[in-house]
Amino acid sequence: MKKNYVSNSTESTRMFKADWMEALSKVHFTVPLYIYVPVICFLIYDALFRQHLPLLSFVGYYAVGLVVWTLSEYLLHRFVFHFVPKAPWALRLHFIFHGVHHDYPNDAKRLVMPPSASIPMATILYLFFRLFLSGGPLHAFFAAFLTGYLVYDISHYALHHFNFKSEFWKKLKKHHMLHHYSDATRGYGVSSALWDKVFGSDFIKK
C-alpha cells in the first residue's frame, strides 16, 4: 500500500455523500461486543447443552476455531485489505475497506468493523463453515472464531488508543505501529504476530 498521507490526529474524513451511508461507516468500539457476545454465548450453550457435544470435543473444536481465526485475520489483512487494484471503482472500494484506516489511523469511529460489514461477512463465513461442520462441532468452532474476531477488533482499538504497562501489549502495539508508520508491507498480524513470524513478514529486529 502506497503511503501518501497519514493523519496523526483523531480527525475523520467523510467517505459518503449520503448521511445514512456515512453513519453506517462509523461505530463505537464497544458495539461489536453487544452484537457478538450474545451470539457466542448462544453457540456455546447450543453446542454443550442442546447438541450435547462432549466437553473434550468442545475444547478441541474451540481451540481449532481460535487458530483458524488468527490465520484468517492474517490472510485477510495481507492479501485482501492490502491488495491495491487498478480500476478506479476498485480503488474506491479499497479505500473504504482499509485505505482510510491507513490515512486516518487514529479515527476512533473507524477502528472496528461496522455491523453493516461484519454481520454479512460473519453470515457468509458461517455458511461456508457449514460445508465442513455441523451441529455441536460447527457451533463450538464458530463460537471460537467469533471470539477471535472480537479480540482482534477490541485489540485493534486498544493498540491505537491505550497506553500499556504490560510487556506483551507493548510489543504488540509496537508491532502494529511499525505496520502503520514504518513499513505497511510487514506486520499484518494485529491480535498476534505469530503468522508474521511463520510467513516471514515480521519486522527485522535490530
N, C-alpha and C positions, 0 to 999 in steps of 0.2 A: 504494500500500500504506500503510495507516494505521499509524503508528508508535506502539505502545502501551508497549513495553518493549524496552530494549536492554541486554544484559549486557556489561560491559567485561572480564569475567574469562574464563578458559578453561573455565569450568564448562559442563556439558552439561545437558540435560533429558531425561527419559525420555519416549519417544513411544509405546511399545507395551507392553501388559501382558505379552505372551508374550516370554520371554527370547530365543528364536531370531529373532523379528522385530526385536527391539531390536538384536541383534548384527548383523543384516544391514543395519541403517541406519547403521552406523558403519564407517569404513575408514581405514587409514593412507594418507597421501597418496602413497606410492610404489606402492601396489597397481595403479593403472591402468597404470603403466609395465610391470610384469611381465606384464600381460594383453595390452596392445595393441602394445607394441614388437615382439614376435614376429609378430603378425598383420600389422603394417605391413611388416616385412621380407619375409614370405611374399608379400604382394601385390605388392611391388616386384619381387621375384625372378620371380614368375609373369608379370608384365606384360612384363619385359625379356627373360627367358631361355626362357620356355615359350610365351608368346603372341607373342614376337619383335616387340614394339612398338618402332618406331624411336625412338632417343634423343630427337630433337627433339619428336616427338609425345608421348613420355612427359613431358618437361618441360612441355609445353603443358597436358596434362591434369592434371598435378600442380599447376601454378600455378592452374588453374581450381578445383581441389578446395580449395585453401587459401582462395581468395577466397570460395567458396561457404560454407565453414565460418564465416568471420568474419561473414558476413551472417546465417547460421543462428544463430550464437551471440547476435547482437544481437536478432534477431526472437523467438527463444525466450525470452530474458530479459525483453524488453519486453512481449510480448503473451501469453505463456503463463505464465511464472513470476510476473509482476506483475498478472495478471488475478485480481481478487478476486471470487469468486462469492458468491451469497446463500444458497444451500441449505446447511444445517449439515454434511451429508456432504461437500459440495464444499469448504467452508471447511476442514474437517479435512484433506482431500487437499491443498489449497493450502498449509496449514501444514507438512505432511510434506515436500512438494517444495521449498518455498522460504521460507515464513514463518519456520520455525525458524532458518534461517540469518540472517535479519534480527534476530531476537530474541537469538540467541547467535552473533554474527559471528566470535568467536574460538575457537569449539569446534573443536579440531584434528581431531576424528574425523568432522566433517560438513562439510568444506570441499571435498572432491572427491566426485564421484558414485559411490556404491557399485556394485559389479558387478551386484548384484541389479536395479539400474535401468538401468545403462549398457549391459549386454550385450543385453537385449531391445530397447532403443532403437536400438542400433547395427545389430542384425539387421533390424529394421523399415526403417531408413533404407537399408541395403544393398539390400533387396528393392525399395524404392521407386526407387532409382537404376538398378536393373536394367531398369526400364521404359524408360529413355532411353539406356543404355550397356550394352556387353557386352564380354567378353574383356579384352584388354590395356587399352583405354581406361577401362573400369569399374574395374579394379584400380589403375591409376595414379591415377585420380580419388579413389577411396575411401581409398587409402593416404594421400593428402594430407589428406583430410577427417578421418581419424583422427589424423593428425599435428597438425592444428589443434586437435582436441579435447584431445589430451594437453597441448599448450602452454597451452590455456585452463585445464585442471584444475590443472596444476602452478603456473601463474602465479597462479591464484586463491589457492592455499595460500600462496605466497610473498608476495603482496601483504598478506596478513593477519599473517604471522609473521616476515618477514625485514625487515631494515633495509638500505637500498640506498645506494650511493655514486654510482651512475650516474644522470645527469640523466634519461635515458629512463625508468628504472624508478621514480625518484622522482615523475615526472609521472604515470605510470600508477597508482602507489599513491595519490597524491593524488586522482586521478580516481575511483578506486573507493571510497576512504574518504569522499569527498563524497557518493557514492551512498548509503552506509550511514548517515552521521551528519549530513548536511545536507538532502539532497533525494532521496528514493527514486524520484521521477518523472523523474529525469535520470541520465545516466551509465550506460547499460545495457551498454556495451561493457566487457569485463573484460580480455581479452588485447590489445585495441586500442580506441582511441577514435574510429576512422575513421568508423564508421556513425553515431555520435552527432553528428558534425560534418555528415555528409551529410543526416541527417533532422532536424536542429535540436534534438536532445535533449541537447546538450553543456551544460556549466555555463557560465554567463555570466562571462567573465573580467573582473575589475575591475582 
